[in-house]
């Protein structure tokens, strides 16, 4: 079946989780109304369904190829990208002063889901370009902004992020790429970067690489890393394309999935050195790059939601078409497998997990908008702290969900799911990279536990848990029979999260390694509790103003009674599980 953008679901979750109505009423989004947002979403969904989705399987089968030093993307890719840029989609969230439309993060986040649900391999290119725009806008000089941002915003040029080296993956302190100042404001950059998504391609007329490298006198470790803008083609003073820079693609990686996306080995400075320009301050490049990385982490979380939704759509369609076995009513002949209770359970799990993860991402986007647009400095600071708290959860929980839901999609298809012909397997293969991208999910969990939970002496977390508690109180006050155990289970989950958070606080003071050992189950507990609360808020909205349907109530109840019930077990793992990890000697794993 073809992709159908879930516009109604997203509009509902923008209201239920992200509080869109209140933000519009407050004037946070000056000049924007719900009708405009809906129109943008519908048109983006149509573009993804009609232009990107038909190329998804083509990209998987053909892949990108390296031919005579040039990358050839799959058939139809270049035409689709030209339509994408020509329609102004590249400019959607970008600064208006450089030709962007300046739409808020909640809109661009929702639209990002459409691009990646229709074609994850394609969606990676604009995702990275947007990150490059953010980094240059924050750290670049006035000249760099004027010279590079308009073309990046228009989509005429694309951007990349160059961090990883063969010896320096998650540990960027080990990177060895060099940048030598030339005395004229430029630098000569040399080194090899690996796993560079869209490092080389023919979709845009120029590619702007953001590269981490060390100056000759840089201190060791992450404090000695600087960020440089290195264009594929140099740009003349009049803005025209100049000569080719000393940067080439040395190879393409053969991957489990996302075959249409070229993952490149990039060689900088094989001859005289690639000409680069400093972005931000010397030896503080990682701080600027983290602007790009944090935005990308939310976007990758949205990619997890996107694959989950696409896999769910296909599984639901297949379950209605595939006929096998008899129904419990004893009727003769095979019935559609959607009639079987276990298949129904899997489909509900897929739908509920997808919506829970989407809600967390949309809430993170909302807080991003408030941090940028609120007239109150206190509110901006509070929202920025909440973005910091939620970003690792949005990235890790949502990408785990993407893999789990795509795997369930294969299970719904049965043996046909394991056959490439149906397409169900591609969603799982594509999704599997997402928990690794932009800092593995283990690193996200460590970031949450070691840096984000202690923010403000724990006050940031406490304020957030208080807000979740308010939702639960409203559910209990409503006391609807159709809610089932929704209120009770969410109350138990929140209490479990509080208990686990208190236990983590004690570990951080007395035995930080123990906190590291249980960081991942803590993030999972955080994700299902937050996601369950947002689904519960959707159930409230559905019954109070009739804007939803029984479906929203059913999904919230199912999530609480079938998924959130794991909260107590996860809390026990957080408070008691570290010993069974740390007591095992490392030598046990030596070969």
NORNORRA-V65791 format. One line per field, one symbol per residue. phi: phi as a letter, one per 30 degrees, with the letter a starting at -180 (. if undefined). Layout:
phi: ???
This chain:
phi: .ddbddddddddddddcdieedddddieceicbdddeddddddddddddccdedcddeddddicbcbhicccddejdddddddddddidddecdeddcjdcidddddddddeddedddaeddddddddddddddddddcddedddddcdeddddidccbbbccdbecbcdcddcdbecbcdcicjcbccbkccbicdhdbacdcdbbcccbdacdecdddiddccccbcbddcdcdddjddcddddbbdclcddbdbhddddccccccidccjddbbdcicdibddddddedddddddddedddddddddddedddddddcdcaicdddiddidceddddeddedddddddddddddddddddddedddddccddcddddddddddedddeddedddddddeddddddeddddiedddcdediddddddddddddcehjeddddddedddccedeiijddddddddddddddddddddhddddhceddddddddddddddddddeddddcaedddddcddddddddddddddddddddddddddbidcbeeddddddeeddbcdddeddddddddbdddddddddeeecdd
